[in-house]
Amino acid sequence: MKEHKMNATSMVEKLIDEADAYGKQGMQYYSMGDFDNALTYYLKALNIYEEVCGIR
């Protein structure tokens, strides 16, 4: 049981890391003035955060 719980925690951490990476990529595009791509990556991050937090 403990192993299963750790795997679930690891999965959530991996998803949060992925969302953080998308957010950072969005910031890079934003700083270059590429607002369409910035929005695309911000939304990818937001979708993951909503999924992890159970917001829908």
Backbone as JSON Lines, residues from 0, in Angstrom:
{"i":0,"aa":"M","n":[0.83,-1.2,0.0],"ca":[0.0,0.0,0.0],"c":[0.86,1.25,0.0]}
{"i":1,"aa":"K","n":[1.91,1.26,0.82],"ca":[2.78,2.43,0.91],"c":[3.43,2.71,-0.44]}
{"i":2,"aa":"E","n":[3.86,1.66,-1.15],"ca":[4.48,1.83,-2.47],"c":[3.5,2.47,-3.44]}
{"i":3,"aa":"H","n":[2.25,2.04,-3.4],"ca":[1.23,2.62,-4.28],"c":[1.05,4.11,-4.0]}
{"i":4,"aa":"K","n":[1.04,4.48,-2.73],"ca":[0.87,5.87,-2.34],"c":[2.05,6.71,-2.83]}
{"i":5,"aa":"M","n":[3.26,6.18,-2.73],"ca":[4.44,6.89,-3.2],"c":[4.39,7.07,-4.71]}
{"i":6,"aa":"N","n":[3.9,6.07,-5.44],"ca":[3.8,6.18,-6.88],"c":[2.81,7.26,-7.28]}
{"i":7,"aa":"A","n":[1.7,7.35,-6.56],"ca":[0.71,8.39,-6.84],"c":[1.31,9.77,-6.57]}
{"i":8,"aa":"T","n":[2.06,9.88,-5.49],"ca":[2.71,11.15,-5.17],"c":[3.73,11.5,-6.24]}
{"i":9,"aa":"S","n":[4.5,10.53,-6.68],"ca":[5.49,10.77,-7.73],"c":[4.82,11.21,-9.03]}
{"i":10,"aa":"M","n":[3.67,10.63,-9.33],"ca":[2.95,10.98,-10.54],"c":[2.47,12.43,-10.47]}
{"i":11,"aa":"V","n":[1.96,12.83,-9.33],"ca":[1.5,14.22,-9.15],"c":[2.68,15.17,-9.26]}
{"i":12,"aa":"E","n":[3.79,14.82,-8.63],"ca":[4.97,15.67,-8.71],"c":[5.46,15.8,-10.15]}
{"i":13,"aa":"K","n":[5.41,14.72,-10.9],"ca":[5.82,14.75,-12.31],"c":[4.89,15.67,-13.11]}
{"i":14,"aa":"L","n":[3.6,15.58,-12.85],"ca":[2.65,16.45,-13.56],"c":[2.88,17.91,-13.21]}
{"i":15,"aa":"I","n":[3.16,18.21,-11.95],"ca":[3.43,19.59,-11.55],"c":[4.71,20.09,-12.2]}
{"i":16,"aa":"D","n":[5.73,19.25,-12.26],"ca":[6.97,19.63,-12.94],"c":[6.72,19.93,-14.42]}
{"i":17,"aa":"E","n":[5.88,19.11,-15.04],"ca":[5.54,19.32,-16.44],"c":[4.8,20.64,-16.63]}
{"i":18,"aa":"A","n":[3.85,20.91,-15.74],"ca":[3.1,22.17,-15.81],"c":[4.03,23.36,-15.6]}
{"i":19,"aa":"D","n":[4.96,23.24,-14.66],"ca":[5.93,24.32,-14.43],"c":[6.77,24.57,-15.67]}
{"i":20,"aa":"A","n":[7.17,23.5,-16.34],"ca":[7.97,23.64,-17.56],"c":[7.17,24.34,-18.66]}
{"i":21,"aa":"Y","n":[5.9,23.97,-18.8],"ca":[5.05,24.65,-19.79],"c":[4.9,26.13,-19.45]}
{"i":22,"aa":"G","n":[4.73,26.42,-18.18],"ca":[4.6,27.81,-17.76],"c":[5.86,28.61,-18.06]}
{"i":23,"aa":"K","n":[7.01,28.02,-17.81],"ca":[8.28,28.69,-18.1],"c":[8.46,28.91,-19.59]}
{"i":24,"aa":"Q","n":[8.06,27.91,-20.37],"ca":[8.15,28.07,-21.82],"c":[7.22,29.19,-22.28]}
{"i":25,"aa":"G","n":[6.04,29.26,-21.67],"ca":[5.12,30.35,-21.97],"c":[5.73,31.7,-21.65]}
{"i":26,"aa":"M","n":[6.45,31.79,-20.54],"ca":[7.12,33.05,-20.18],"c":[8.18,33.43,-21.21]}
{"i":27,"aa":"Q","n":[8.89,32.43,-21.71],"ca":[9.91,32.69,-22.73],"c":[9.27,33.27,-23.99]}
{"i":28,"aa":"Y","n":[8.2,32.64,-24.44],"ca":[7.51,33.15,-25.62],"c":[6.96,34.55,-25.37]}
{"i":29,"aa":"Y","n":[6.41,34.77,-24.19],"ca":[5.86,36.08,-23.84],"c":[6.96,37.15,-23.89]}
{"i":30,"aa":"S","n":[8.12,36.83,-23.33],"ca":[9.2,37.81,-23.29],"c":[9.73,38.13,-24.7]}
{"i":31,"aa":"M","n":[9.51,37.21,-25.64],"ca":[9.92,37.45,-27.04],"c":[8.81,38.13,-27.85]}
{"i":32,"aa":"G","n":[7.67,38.36,-27.21],"ca":[6.55,39.0,-27.89],"c":[5.69,38.04,-28.71]}
{"i":33,"aa":"D","n":[5.92,36.74,-28.54],"ca":[5.14,35.72,-29.27],"c":[3.97,35.31,-28.37]}
{"i":34,"aa":"F","n":[2.95,36.15,-28.38],"ca":[1.84,36.0,-27.45],"c":[0.95,34.79,-27.75]}
{"i":35,"aa":"D","n":[0.84,34.42,-29.02],"ca":[0.04,33.24,-29.36],"c":[0.64,31.98,-28.76]}
{"i":36,"aa":"N","n":[1.95,31.79,-28.94],"ca":[2.6,30.61,-28.35],"c":[2.64,30.7,-26.84]}
{"i":37,"aa":"A","n":[2.81,31.9,-26.31],"ca":[2.79,32.07,-24.85],"c":[1.47,31.58,-24.29]}
{"i":38,"aa":"L","n":[0.39,32.0,-24.9],"ca":[-0.93,31.59,-24.43],"c":[-1.11,30.08,-24.54]}
{"i":39,"aa":"T","n":[-0.63,29.5,-25.62],"ca":[-0.73,28.05,-25.81],"c":[-0.07,27.31,-24.65]}
{"i":40,"aa":"Y","n":[1.12,27.74,-24.27],"ca":[1.84,27.05,-23.2],"c":[1.27,27.36,-21.83]}
{"i":41,"aa":"Y","n":[0.8,28.59,-21.63],"ca":[0.14,28.91,-20.36],"c":[-1.11,28.04,-20.17]}
{"i":42,"aa":"L","n":[-1.86,27.84,-21.24],"ca":[-3.07,27.02,-21.14],"c":[-2.75,25.55,-20.9]}
{"i":43,"aa":"K","n":[-1.66,25.06,-21.5],"ca":[-1.23,23.68,-21.22],"c":[-0.92,23.53,-19.73]}
{"i":44,"aa":"A","n":[-0.2,24.5,-19.18],"ca":[0.12,24.47,-17.75],"c":[-1.14,24.53,-16.92]}
{"i":45,"aa":"L","n":[-2.03,25.44,-17.25],"ca":[-3.27,25.6,-16.5],"c":[-4.1,24.31,-16.51]}
{"i":46,"aa":"N","n":[-4.2,23.66,-17.65],"ca":[-4.97,22.41,-17.73],"c":[-4.4,21.35,-16.79]}
{"i":47,"aa":"I","n":[-3.08,21.26,-16.71],"ca":[-2.47,20.27,-15.82],"c":[-2.73,20.65,-14.36]}
{"i":48,"aa":"Y","n":[-2.54,21.93,-14.02],"ca":[-2.79,22.36,-12.65],"c":[-4.25,22.08,-12.25]}
{"i":49,"aa":"E","n":[-5.18,22.35,-13.16],"ca":[-6.6,22.08,-12.86],"c":[-6.84,20.59,-12.64]}
{"i":50,"aa":"E","n":[-6.2,19.77,-13.47],"ca":[-6.37,18.31,-13.34],"c":[-5.81,17.83,-11.99]}
{"i":51,"aa":"V","n":[-4.64,18.31,-11.64],"ca":[-4.0,17.87,-10.39],"c":[-4.8,18.33,-9.18]}
{"i":52,"aa":"C","n":[-5.34,19.54,-9.25],"ca":[-6.09,20.1,-8.12],"c":[-7.55,19.69,-8.11]}
{"i":53,"aa":"G","n":[-7.99,19.02,-9.16],"ca":[-9.37,18.57,-9.23],"c":[-10.36,19.67,-9.55]}
{"i":54,"aa":"I","n":[-9.89,20.69,-10.24],"ca":[-10.76,21.82,-10.61],"c":[-11.21,21.61,-12.06]}
{"i":55,"aa":"R","n":[-12.48,21.58,-12.26],"ca":[-13.04,21.46,-13.62],"c":[-14.43,21.99,-13.63]}
